[in-house]
């Protein structure tokens, strides 16, 4: 009992030597049960649950991001379902990162083993040499689709080839994009022609069931073909032959009546009355004699759910399990002491009855409610409380009480360790962000930065934490490396940025695919009040569109003539800088918290390469106008503006202090 640091007061040291031995035993018990057991078990729990905790944090960041961009409920559920199914199907493992550290021959062997069957099922690649296929397999990646997901949209350019390894894909009718015409299963390759030619899809391709496939992107294939020019010519010539054969076949079929197929998925059909009755009768099979197994299964299902609140689930589980254990232990204690009507002579309950009888004239309810008293005694032993009002009597009592005391200490240590691991993972996002802040703060102190610069940096980081817990600073954006299909990713980015992009007249064009490409490559910028978007006289080659918040357009000339203006949502900045590479003629400062959408020059030119018809800016400005803009931009002085900015910040701080003092005196 001393080793478990749980003393009931029935035994205590008398001599000095006994006190010394008892003290050493207590210290040893505390060291073993608290430091060694709890510490090592906590470390083990943290190691075991790290991968799941990281996955849950990532999923919550995705949910928060979708909420911030006001994504519709249906798309949000689809995105979250992808990550939940990935966890349930493959324990969250999509693409192992460390596999790239393997030696090149071993990595090539692994990829070839995974992709050999899909490649040999292709009419294009099955005749090619094995060394080329081994190298090609490195460029292929894994992808899965849920039932109802769109793989290719009708009349949209295909950018990848698909080799089905599991599941069924459906080709929908090009008339209504709803009626399935034909289905493809395991061992089918679709979209081979998209690797060579930029041809739109003739019909919509949709997943009929859960589909797993290997994907080869057009960009990766083109990069590889630079190394194999002979094979590139061979593949291209074979593609041209297939196109020619398809064209001839189409010309022959025009004179024949068309063949239509009506294929309906049986999974959407209603069940018959007999099957529905069978589903209901299934719940009547067997009677569970012990409800605790239902409780255990219930908590296991809750813990398996990725989006469940782990802290609340753990606390609820501990309370239920400890309550049941205290109840069972109390019942066993009472049965062990009073198995028959007459209790054992030297049992703990008999001694409690004798002690109560000796107190004449004192009303006591300790032994009035037998089971409740036993549960109370068991609870004090299990939780190491040890009030000493009840003590074990005979050998059976001592053995069972010693077992409960040791079991209670181990159980408490187990619960503390598991809960500590949960809390550690729960605070990991904040800890990672604080590490970034401390690193930046140390960097600023070592380089003796100006207080105004420090204030701007800390304001920026504080806003990132308030906006989305600083996930862009501590982790890569989930949209860059995501398990969701490209079509769903495009839909998310389209809904988040399409309205803002098309608010500019320059992007109000008919080709929506061009705007979709820009929304994929654009990026979001969150800035606090008083931050500079860009300085006058600089060439950023970026276009900024204000989605929310307000900015002020200022320059030396505008300040002197008091013609500074405020712009808000829907306004754009730096269009000429992006298109022609001329310097900016004014400085842009945020007045409030602002969210900007930025399009870089590389993203813009990449979109124009895919859609050359969208080059509408050529010839809009003459060389004299461009030269005039450059001369006007040269008059901008960054140093002068910084002095002006520091004065503004000083006035702002003084006004804040004045307002605070005024509120203090008014209060």
C-alpha positions as CSV (number, residue, x, y, z in Angstrom):
1,X,0.0,0.0,0.0
2,X,2.9,2.4,0.8
3,X,4.4,1.7,-2.7
4,X,1.2,2.7,-4.3
5,X,1.2,5.9,-2.2
6,X,-2.3,4.9,-0.9
7,X,-2.5,4.6,2.9
8,X,-5.7,3.7,4.7
9,X,-4.4,4.5,8.2
10,X,-4.7,0.9,9.5
11,X,-0.9,0.4,9.4
12,X,1.6,3.1,10.2
13,X,5.3,3.3,11.2
14,X,6.1,3.6,14.9
15,X,9.9,3.6,15.3
16,X,12.4,5.9,13.6
17,X,13.7,3.0,11.4
18,X,10.2,2.2,10.2
19,X,9.6,5.8,9.3
20,X,12.8,6.0,7.3
21,X,11.9,2.8,5.4
22,X,8.3,4.0,4.9
23,X,9.6,7.3,3.5
24,X,11.9,5.5,1.1
25,X,9.1,3.2,0.0
26,X,6.8,6.1,-0.7
27,X,9.5,7.9,-2.7
28,X,10.2,4.7,-4.6
29,X,6.5,4.1,-5.3
30,X,6.0,7.6,-6.5
31,X,9.1,7.4,-8.8
32,X,7.9,4.1,-10.3
33,X,4.1,4.8,-10.6
34,X,4.2,8.5,-11.5
35,X,7.6,9.3,-13.2
36,X,8.6,6.1,-14.8
37,X,5.2,4.5,-15.6
38,X,3.3,7.7,-16.5
39,X,6.2,9.3,-18.3
40,X,7.1,6.3,-20.5
41,X,3.5,5.5,-21.2
42,X,2.8,9.1,-22.3
43,X,5.8,9.1,-24.6
44,X,4.5,5.8,-26.1
45,X,1.0,7.1,-26.6
46,X,2.4,10.3,-28.3
47,X,4.4,8.1,-30.7
48,X,1.4,5.8,-31.5
49,X,-1.1,8.6,-32.0
50,X,1.1,11.1,-33.9
51,X,0.1,10.1,-37.4
52,X,-3.6,10.2,-36.6
53,X,-3.3,13.6,-34.8
54,X,-1.5,15.1,-37.8
55,X,-4.2,13.8,-40.1
56,X,-6.9,15.2,-37.9
57,X,-5.2,18.6,-37.7
58,X,-4.9,18.7,-41.5
59,X,-8.6,17.8,-41.9
60,X,-9.6,20.5,-39.5
61,X,-7.5,23.0,-41.4
62,X,-9.2,22.0,-44.6
63,X,-12.6,22.4,-43.0
64,X,-11.7,25.8,-41.6
65,X,-10.4,27.0,-45.0
66,X,-13.6,25.9,-46.8
67,X,-15.6,27.8,-44.2
68,X,-13.5,30.9,-44.7
69,X,-14.0,30.9,-48.5
70,X,-17.8,30.3,-47.9
71,X,-17.8,27.0,-49.8
72,X,-21.2,25.4,-50.4
73,X,-22.2,22.6,-48.1
74,X,-22.3,19.9,-50.8
75,X,-18.7,20.6,-52.0
76,X,-17.5,20.8,-48.4
77,X,-18.9,17.4,-47.6
78,X,-17.4,15.9,-50.7
79,X,-13.9,17.2,-49.9
80,X,-14.0,16.1,-46.3
81,X,-15.4,12.7,-47.4
82,X,-12.3,12.1,-49.5
83,X,-10.0,12.5,-46.5
84,X,-12.2,10.5,-44.2
85,X,-12.4,7.6,-46.7
86,X,-8.6,7.8,-47.2
87,X,-8.2,7.3,-43.5
88,X,-10.7,4.4,-43.3
89,X,-9.4,2.7,-46.5
90,X,-5.6,3.2,-46.2
91,X,-5.1,4.7,-42.7
92,X,-4.3,8.1,-44.2
93,X,-1.3,6.9,-46.3
94,X,-1.6,8.3,-49.8
95,X,1.9,9.0,-51.0
96,X,4.7,8.0,-48.7
97,X,7.1,11.0,-48.6
98,X,10.3,9.1,-47.5
99,X,10.0,6.6,-50.3
100,X,11.8,9.2,-52.5
101,X,14.9,8.9,-50.4
102,X,15.4,5.3,-51.6
103,X,18.2,4.6,-54.2
104,X,17.0,5.3,-57.7
105,X,17.1,1.6,-58.9
106,X,15.2,0.4,-55.9
107,X,12.6,3.2,-56.2
108,X,12.3,2.4,-59.9
109,X,11.7,-1.3,-59.2
110,X,9.0,-0.5,-56.6
111,X,7.2,1.9,-59.0
112,X,7.5,-0.5,-61.9
113,X,6.0,-3.3,-59.8
114,X,3.0,-1.1,-59.0
115,X,2.5,0.2,-62.5
116,X,3.5,-2.7,-64.8
117,X,0.0,-4.2,-65.0
118,X,-1.7,-0.9,-65.8
119,X,1.0,0.0,-68.4
120,X,0.7,-3.4,-70.2
121,X,-3.1,-2.9,-70.3
122,X,-2.5,0.1,-72.6
123,X,-2.4,-0.4,-76.3
124,X,0.2,2.3,-76.6
125,X,2.8,1.3,-74.0
126,X,2.6,-2.5,-74.0
127,X,4.9,-2.8,-77.0
128,X,7.6,-0.4,-75.6
129,X,10.8,-1.6,-74.1
130,X,11.0,-2.4,-70.3
131,X,13.8,0.2,-69.5
132,X,11.5,3.0,-70.8
133,X,8.5,1.6,-68.9
134,X,10.6,1.5,-65.7
135,X,11.5,5.1,-66.1
136,X,7.9,6.0,-67.0
137,X,6.5,4.3,-63.9
138,X,8.3,6.8,-61.8
139,X,6.1,9.6,-63.2
140,X,2.8,7.8,-62.4
141,X,0.9,8.5,-59.3
142,X,-2.0,7.0,-57.4
143,X,-5.5,8.5,-57.3
144,X,-8.9,7.4,-56.1
145,X,-12.5,8.6,-56.8
146,X,-15.7,8.3,-54.8
147,X,-19.0,7.3,-56.4
148,X,-20.4,10.1,-58.5
149,X,-17.1,12.0,-58.9
150,X,-16.3,13.5,-62.3
151,X,-13.0,12.4,-63.9
152,X,-13.3,14.3,-67.2
153,X,-15.8,17.0,-68.0
154,X,-17.4,17.2,-71.5
155,X,-15.5,19.6,-73.8
156,X,-12.8,20.3,-71.4
157,X,-9.1,19.6,-72.1
158,X,-7.8,16.3,-70.6
159,X,-4.5,16.6,-68.9
160,X,-3.8,13.0,-67.7
161,X,-4.2,9.4,-68.6
162,X,-6.0,7.0,-66.3
163,X,-5.3,3.3,-65.8
164,X,-8.1,1.7,-63.7
165,X,-6.9,-0.7,-61.0
166,X,-10.1,-1.1,-59.0
167,X,-13.7,0.0,-59.5
168,X,-15.9,1.0,-62.5
169,X,-15.9,4.2,-64.6
170,X,-18.9,5.3,-66.7
171,X,-19.0,7.3,-69.9
172,X,-22.0,9.6,-69.9
173,X,-24.0,10.6,-72.9
174,X,-22.8,13.8,-74.6
175,X,-26.4,14.9,-75.0
176,X,-27.5,15.3,-71.4
177,X,-24.3,14.3,-69.4
178,X,-26.4,12.1,-67.2
179,X,-27.3,8.8,-69.0
180,X,-24.5,6.2,-68.8
181,X,-23.5,4.8,-72.2
182,X,-20.7,2.3,-71.3
183,X,-18.8,1.2,-68.3
184,X,-15.1,0.4,-67.9
185,X,-13.6,-1.8,-65.2
186,X,-10.2,-3.0,-63.9
187,X,-7.5,-3.1,-66.6
188,X,-8.8,-0.2,-68.8
189,X,-6.7,2.8,-69.8
190,X,-8.6,6.0,-70.7
191,X,-7.2,9.3,-72.0
192,X,-4.0,8.1,-73.6
193,X,-4.3,10.6,-76.4
194,X,-4.2,13.5,-73.9
195,X,-0.5,12.7,-73.3
196,X,0.3,13.9,-76.9
197,X,-2.5,16.1,-78.1
198,X,-4.5,18.8,-76.4
199,X,-8.0,17.5,-77.4
200,X,-11.1,18.2,-75.4
201,X,-13.1,15.3,-73.9
202,X,-15.9,14.1,-76.1
203,X,-18.0,13.1,-73.1
204,X,-18.1,13.2,-69.4
205,X,-16.4,10.4,-67.4
206,X,-17.8,9.6,-64.0
207,X,-17.0,7.1,-61.2
208,X,-19.8,4.6,-60.8
209,X,-18.2,3.0,-57.7
210,X,-15.2,3.5,-55.5
211,X,-12.4,3.7,-58.0
212,X,-8.6,3.4,-57.6
213,X,-6.4,4.2,-60.5
214,X,-2.9,5.1,-61.6
215,X,-2.5,8.5,-63.3
216,X,0.1,9.8,-65.7
217,X,0.1,13.6,-66.1
218,X,0.6,15.3,-69.5
219,X,3.4,17.6,-68.1
220,X,5.4,14.7,-66.6
221,X,5.1,12.7,-69.8
222,X,6.3,15.6,-72.0
223,X,9.3,16.1,-69.7
224,X,10.2,12.4,-70.0
225,X,9.9,12.4,-73.8
226,X,12.7,14.9,-74.0
227,X,15.0,12.1,-73.0
228,X,13.4,9.6,-75.4
229,X,12.9,11.4,-78.7
230,X,12.6,8.2,-80.8
231,X,9.9,6.7,-78.6
232,X,8.1,10.1,-78.6
233,X,7.9,10.0,-82.4
234,X,6.7,6.3,-82.3
235,X,4.0,7.2,-79.8
236,X,2.9,10.2,-81.7
237,X,2.7,8.4,-85.0
238,X,0.6,5.6,-83.4
239,X,-1.7,8.2,-81.9
240,X,-2.2,9.8,-85.4
241,X,-3.1,6.4,-86.8
242,X,-5.7,5.8,-84.1
243,X,-7.2,9.2,-84.8
244,X,-7.4,8.5,-88.5
245,X,-9.0,5.1,-87.9
246,X,-11.5,6.6,-85.5
247,X,-12.3,9.3,-88.1
248,X,-12.9,6.7,-90.8
249,X,-15.0,4.6,-88.5
250,X,-17.1,7.6,-87.6
251,X,-17.7,8.4,-91.3
252,X,-18.9,4.8,-91.9
253,X,-21.2,4.9,-88.9
254,X,-23.0,8.1,-89.9
255,X,-25.1,6.2,-92.5
256,X,-26.2,3.5,-90.0
257,X,-28.9,4.0,-87.3
258,X,-27.3,4.8,-83.9
259,X,-27.3,2.2,-81.2
260,X,-28.4,3.5,-77.8
261,X,-27.9,1.7,-74.4
262,X,-29.8,2.4,-71.2
263,X,-27.7,1.3,-68.3
264,X,-28.8,2.1,-64.8
265,X,-26.8,1.5,-61.6
266,X,-28.6,-1.0,-59.4
267,X,-27.3,0.8,-56.3
268,X,-29.8,3.6,-56.8
269,X,-32.8,1.2,-57.1
270,X,-35.2,0.9,-54.1
271,X,-35.2,-2.3,-52.1
272,X,-38.2,-4.6,-52.2
273,X,-40.5,-5.0,-49.2
274,X,-39.0,-8.4,-48.3
275,X,-35.4,-7.0,-48.3
276,X,-36.5,-4.1,-46.2
277,X,-38.2,-6.5,-43.7
278,X,-35.0,-8.6,-43.6
279,X,-33.0,-5.5,-42.7
280,X,-35.3,-4.7,-39.8
281,X,-35.3,-8.3,-38.5
282,X,-31.5,-8.3,-38.5
283,X,-31.6,-6.1,-35.4
284,X,-33.5,-8.8,-33.5
285,X,-30.8,-11.5,-33.9
286,X,-29.4,-12.4,-30.5
287,X,-29.6,-10.6,-27.2
288,X,-26.5,-9.0,-25.7
289,X,-26.3,-10.1,-22.1
290,X,-23.7,-7.5,-21.1
291,X,-24.3,-3.9,-22.1
292,X,-20.7,-3.0,-21.4
293,X,-19.7,-4.5,-24.7
294,X,-22.1,-2.1,-26.4
295,X,-20.6,0.8,-24.5
296,X,-17.1,-0.4,-25.5
297,X,-18.1,-0.7,-29.2
298,X,-19.8,2.7,-29.0
299,X,-16.6,4.4,-27.7
300,X,-14.4,2.6,-30.2
301,X,-16.6,3.8,-33.1
302,X,-16.4,7.4,-31.7
303,X,-12.6,7.2,-31.5
304,X,-12.3,5.9,-35.0
305,X,-14.2,8.9,-36.4
306,X,-11.7,11.4,-37.7
307,X,-13.7,14.5,-37.0
308,X,-14.8,13.6,-33.5
309,X,-13.8,15.8,-30.5
310,X,-11.1,13.5,-29.1
311,X,-10.9,15.3,-25.7
312,X,-14.6,15.1,-25.0
313,X,-14.7,11.4,-26.1
314,X,-11.8,10.5,-23.9
315,X,-13.2,12.3,-20.8
316,X,-16.6,10.6,-21.3
317,X,-15.0,7.2,-21.7
318,X,-12.9,7.6,-18.6
319,X,-15.9,8.7,-16.5
320,X,-18.1,5.8,-17.8
321,X,-15.3,3.1,-17.4
322,X,-14.2,4.3,-14.0
323,X,-17.8,4.5,-12.8
324,X,-18.5,1.0,-13.9
325,X,-15.3,-0.3,-12.4
326,X,-16.0,1.4,-9.0
327,X,-19.5,-0.2,-9.1
328,X,-18.3,-3.7,-9.9
329,X,-15.4,-3.4,-7.3
330,X,-17.9,-2.3,-4.6
331,X,-20.2,-5.1,-5.4
332,X,-17.4,-7.6,-5.2
333,X,-16.1,-6.1,-1.9
334,X,-19.6,-6.5,-0.4
335,X,-20.0,-10.0,-1.7
336,X,-16.6,-11.0,-0.5
337,X,-17.4,-9.7,3.0
338,X,-21.1,-10.6,3.3
339,X,-21.8,-13.4,0.8
340,X,-24.5,-14.7,3.1
341,X,-26.9,-12.9,5.4
342,X,-24.4,-13.0,8.2
343,X,-21.1,-11.2,7.4
344,X,-17.7,-12.7,8.1
345,X,-16.6,-12.1,11.6
346,X,-13.4,-10.2,10.7
347,X,-14.4,-8.7,7.4
348,X,-14.2,-4.9,6.8
349,X,-18.0,-4.6,6.8
350,X,-18.4,-6.5,10.1
351,X,-15.8,-4.3,11.7
352,X,-17.7,-1.2,10.4
353,X,-20.9,-2.6,12.0
354,X,-19.1,-3.2,15.3
355,X,-17.6,0.3,15.3
356,X,-21.0,1.8,14.6
357,X,-22.7,-0.2,17.4
358,X,-20.1,1.2,19.9
359,X,-21.2,4.7,19.2
360,X,-24.3,5.0,21.3
361,X,-26.6,7.8,20.5
362,X,-24.9,8.7,17.2
363,X,-27.0,8.4,14.1
364,X,-24.8,7.0,11.2
365,X,-25.7,5.9,7.7
366,X,-22.4,4.4,6.8
367,X,-23.8,0.8,6.9
368,X,-27.4,1.6,6.3
369,X,-27.0,1.4,2.5
370,X,-24.7,-1.6,2.1
371,X,-24.0,-1.5,-1.7
372,X,-23.5,2.3,-1.7
373,X,-21.0,2.0,1.2
374,X,-19.1,-0.7,-0.6
375,X,-18.9,1.4,-3.8
376,X,-17.7,4.3,-1.8
377,X,-14.9,2.1,-0.2
378,X,-13.9,0.7,-3.6
379,X,-13.8,4.2,-5.1
380,X,-11.5,5.6,-2.4
381,X,-9.1,2.6,-3.0
382,X,-9.1,2.8,-6.8
383,X,-8.6,6.6,-6.8
384,X,-5.9,6.4,-4.1
385,X,-7.8,8.7,-1.8
386,X,-7.5,6.6,1.4
387,X,-9.6,8.5,4.1
388,X,-9.1,5.6,6.6
389,X,-12.8,5.4,7.6
390,X,-12.9,1.8,6.3
391,X,-10.1,-0.7,6.6
392,X,-9.6,-4.3,5.4
393,X,-10.2,-6.9,8.0
394,X,-9.3,-10.5,7.1
395,X,-6.8,-11.9,4.6
396,X,-9.3,-11.9,1.8
397,X,-10.0,-8.2,2.3
398,X,-6.3,-7.4,2.4
399,X,-5.6,-9.2,-0.8
400,X,-8.5,-7.7,-2.7
401,X,-7.8,-4.2,-1.4
402,X,-4.1,-4.5,-2.3
403,X,-5.1,-5.6,-5.8
404,X,-7.5,-2.7,-6.2
405,X,-5.0,-0.2,-4.9
406,X,-2.3,-1.4,-7.4
407,X,-4.8,-1.6,-10.3
408,X,-6.2,1.9,-9.5
409,X,-2.7,3.4,-9.6
410,X,-1.9,1.7,-12.9
411,X,-5.4,2.7,-14.3
412,X,-5.0,6.3,-13.3
413,X,-1.5,6.5,-14.8
414,X,-2.8,5.0,-18.0
415,X,-5.7,7.5,-18.3
416,X,-3.3,10.4,-17.5
417,X,-0.8,9.3,-20.1
418,X,-3.4,8.8,-22.8
419,X,-5.1,12.1,-22.1
420,X,-1.7,13.9,-21.9
421,X,-0.9,12.6,-25.4
422,X,-4.3,13.9,-26.7
423,X,-3.8,17.3,-25.2
424,X,-0.2,17.5,-26.5
425,X,-1.5,16.8,-30.1
426,X,-4.4,19.2,-29.6
427,X,-2.0,22.1,-28.8
428,X,0.6,21.1,-31.5
429,X,-0.7,23.7,-34.0
430,X,-0.2,26.5,-31.5
431,X,3.2,25.2,-30.5
432,X,4.4,25.0,-34.1
433,X,3.2,28.6,-34.7
434,X,4.9,29.8,-31.5
435,X,8.2,28.2,-32.8
436,X,7.9,30.4,-35.9
437,X,7.2,33.5,-33.9
438,X,10.2,32.8,-31.5
439,X,12.5,32.2,-34.5
440,X,11.4,35.5,-36.1
441,X,11.7,37.4,-32.8
442,X,15.2,36.1,-32.3
443,X,16.2,37.0,-35.8
444,X,14.9,40.6,-35.3
445,X,16.8,41.0,-32.0
446,X,20.1,39.7,-33.4
447,X,19.8,42.1,-36.4
448,X,18.7,45.1,-34.3
449,X,15.7,45.9,-36.5
450,X,13.8,49.1,-36.2
451,X,10.8,49.1,-33.9
452,X,8.4,50.0,-36.8
453,X,9.6,47.0,-38.8
454,X,9.2,44.8,-35.8
455,X,5.6,46.1,-35.3
456,X,4.8,45.4,-38.9
457,X,6.2,41.8,-38.8
458,X,4.4,40.9,-35.5
459,X,1.1,42.4,-36.8
460,X,1.4,40.3,-39.9
461,X,2.0,37.1,-38.0
462,X,-0.7,37.9,-35.5
463,X,-3.2,38.3,-38.3
464,X,-2.2,35.0,-39.9
465,X,-3.0,33.3,-36.6
466,X,-6.4,35.0,-36.3
467,X,-7.3,34.2,-39.9
468,X,-6.5,30.5,-40.1
469,X,-4.3,29.6,-37.2
470,X,-1.2,30.4,-39.3
471,X,-1.4,27.1,-41.3
472,X,0.2,28.7,-44.4
473,X,3.3,29.5,-42.2
474,X,3.6,26.1,-40.5
475,X,2.5,23.8,-43.3
476,X,2.0,23.6,-47.0
477,X,-1.4,24.5,-48.4
478,X,-3.6,21.5,-48.7
479,X,-4.7,22.5,-52.2
480,X,-1.2,22.1,-53.6
481,X,-0.8,18.5,-52.5
482,X,-4.3,17.0,-52.1
483,X,-5.9,13.6,-52.5
484,X,-9.1,15.1,-54.0
485,X,-9.4,14.8,-57.8
486,X,-8.3,17.7,-60.0
487,X,-11.9,18.5,-61.0
488,X,-13.0,18.9,-57.4
489,X,-9.9,21.0,-56.6
490,X,-10.7,23.2,-59.6
491,X,-14.2,23.6,-58.3
492,X,-13.0,24.7,-54.9
493,X,-10.6,27.3,-56.3
494,X,-13.2,28.4,-58.9
495,X,-15.8,29.1,-56.3
496,X,-13.3,30.8,-54.1
497,X,-11.8,33.2,-56.7
498,X,-13.9,33.3,-59.8
499,X,-16.2,36.1,-58.6
500,X,-13.3,38.3,-57.6
501,X,-11.3,37.7,-60.8
502,X,-14.3,38.4,-63.1
503,X,-15.0,41.6,-61.2
504,X,-12.2,43.1,-63.4
505,X,-13.3,44.1,-66.9
506,X,-10.0,42.8,-68.3
507,X,-10.9,39.2,-67.2
508,X,-14.6,39.3,-68.2
509,X,-14.1,37.0,-71.2
510,X,-16.2,34.2,-72.6
511,X,-13.6,31.4,-72.2
512,X,-14.3,30.1,-68.6
513,X,-11.5,27.5,-68.9
514,X,-9.0,30.4,-69.1
515,X,-10.4,31.9,-65.9
516,X,-10.3,28.4,-64.3
517,X,-6.6,28.2,-65.1
518,X,-5.9,31.5,-63.5
519,X,-7.9,30.6,-60.3
520,X,-5.7,27.5,-59.9
521,X,-2.4,29.5,-60.0
522,X,-3.5,32.6,-58.1
523,X,-2.7,32.9,-54.4
524,X,-4.3,34.6,-51.4
525,X,-2.6,37.3,-49.4
526,X,-3.8,38.4,-45.9
527,X,-2.5,41.8,-44.7
528,X,-3.1,43.8,-41.5
529,X,-3.9,47.5,-41.4
530,X,-1.0,49.8,-42.3
531,X,0.9,47.3,-44.4
532,X,2.4,48.1,-47.8
533,X,1.1,46.1,-50.8
534,X,3.8,47.4,-53.0
535,X,6.0,50.5,-53.2
536,X,5.8,53.1,-56.0
537,X,8.7,52.8,-58.5
538,X,9.0,49.0,-58.1
539,X,8.3,46.3,-60.7
540,X,6.5,43.5,-59.0
541,X,5.0,41.9,-62.1
542,X,2.0,40.9,-60.0
543,X,-1.7,41.8,-60.2
544,X,-3.5,42.4,-56.9
545,X,-7.3,42.2,-56.6
546,X,-9.0,43.3,-53.4
547,X,-11.5,40.7,-52.2
548,X,-12.2,42.3,-48.9
549,X,-10.9,45.4,-47.0
550,X,-9.8,48.9,-48.1
551,X,-6.5,50.3,-49.2
552,X,-5.2,53.8,-49.9
553,X,-3.4,54.8,-53.1
554,X,-0.7,57.4,-52.3
555,X,2.4,58.9,-53.8
556,X,4.5,62.1,-53.4
557,X,2.4,64.0,-55.9
558,X,-0.9,62.7,-54.5
559,X,0.1,63.7,-50.9
560,X,1.1,67.2,-51.9
561,X,-2.1,67.8,-53.9
562,X,-4.2,65.9,-51.3
563,X,-5.7,63.6,-54.0
564,X,-5.1,60.3,-52.2
565,X,-8.0,58.0,-52.8
566,X,-9.4,54.9,-51.0
567,X,-10.2,51.8,-52.9
568,X,-12.2,48.7,-51.7
569,X,-13.4,45.3,-52.8
570,X,-13.5,44.7,-56.6
571,X,-10.6,47.1,-57.4
572,X,-7.4,45.9,-58.9
573,X,-3.8,47.1,-58.5
574,X,-0.8,46.7,-60.8
575,X,-2.4,45.5,-64.0
576,X,0.0,47.5,-66.2
577,X,2.9,46.3,-64.1
578,X,1.8,42.7,-64.8
579,X,1.2,43.2,-68.5
580,X,4.1,45.4,-69.6
581,X,6.6,45.3,-66.7
582,X,6.5,49.1,-66.1
583,X,7.2,50.4,-62.6
584,X,4.3,51.2,-60.3
585,X,3.5,54.9,-60.2
586,X,2.0,54.9,-56.6
587,X,2.3,53.1,-53.3
588,X,-0.6,51.0,-52.0
589,X,-1.2,50.8,-48.2
590,X,-3.9,48.8,-46.4
591,X,-6.3,50.8,-44.2
592,X,-8.1,47.8,-42.8
593,X,-7.6,44.0,-42.7
594,X,-7.4,43.1,-46.3
595,X,-7.6,39.9,-48.3
596,X,-6.0,40.1,-51.8
597,X,-5.8,37.7,-54.7
598,X,-2.5,37.9,-56.5
599,X,-1.7,36.7,-60.0
600,X,2.0,36.5,-60.8
601,X,3.6,37.0,-64.2
602,X,4.5,33.3,-64.6
603,X,1.0,32.2,-63.8
604,X,-0.4,34.7,-66.3
605,X,2.0,33.7,-69.1
606,X,1.4,30.0,-68.4
607,X,-2.3,30.5,-68.9
608,X,-1.8,32.4,-72.1
609,X,0.3,29.6,-73.5
610,X,-2.7,27.3,-73.1
611,X,-5.1,29.9,-74.4
612,X,-3.2,32.1,-76.9
613,X,-6.5,33.8,-78.1
614,X,-6.7,35.6,-74.7
615,X,-3.7,37.9,-75.5
616,X,-5.8,41.0,-75.5
617,X,-3.3,43.4,-74.0
618,X,-0.9,43.7,-76.9
619,X,-1.1,47.1,-78.5
620,X,-3.3,48.7,-75.9
621,X,-0.5,51.2,-74.9
622,X,1.9,53.0,-77.2
623,X,5.7,53.2,-76.5
624,X,5.3,56.9,-75.6
625,X,2.7,56.1,-72.9
626,X,4.8,53.4,-71.4
627,X,7.8,55.8,-71.3
628,X,5.7,58.4,-69.6
629,X,4.7,55.8,-66.9
630,X,8.3,54.9,-66.3
631,X,9.3,58.6,-65.9
632,X,6.5,59.2,-63.5
633,X,7.5,56.1,-61.5
634,X,11.1,57.4,-61.1
635,X,9.9,60.3,-59.0
636,X,8.8,57.8,-56.3
637,X,11.1,57.8,-53.2
638,X,10.9,54.8,-51.0
639,X,13.0,56.3,-48.2
640,X,10.8,59.4,-48.1
641,X,7.7,57.2,-47.8
642,X,9.2,55.2,-45.0
643,X,9.7,58.4,-43.0
644,X,6.2,59.4,-43.8
645,X,5.0,55.9,-42.7
646,X,6.9,56.1,-39.4
647,X,5.2,59.5,-38.7
648,X,1.8,58.0,-39.4
649,X,2.6,55.1,-37.1
650,X,3.7,57.5,-34.4
651,X,0.5,59.5,-34.7
652,X,-1.5,56.2,-34.7
653,X,0.2,55.1,-31.4
654,X,-0.3,58.5,-29.8
655,X,-4.0,58.5,-30.8
656,X,-4.4,55.0,-29.3
657,X,-2.8,56.1,-26.0
658,X,-5.0,59.2,-26.0
659,X,-8.2,57.2,-26.5
660,X,-7.1,54.7,-23.8
661,X,-6.6,57.5,-21.3
662,X,-9.9,59.1,-22.3
663,X,-11.7,55.8,-21.8
664,X,-10.0,55.4,-18.4
665,X,-11.1,58.8,-17.1
666,X,-14.6,58.3,-18.5
667,X,-14.9,54.9,-16.9
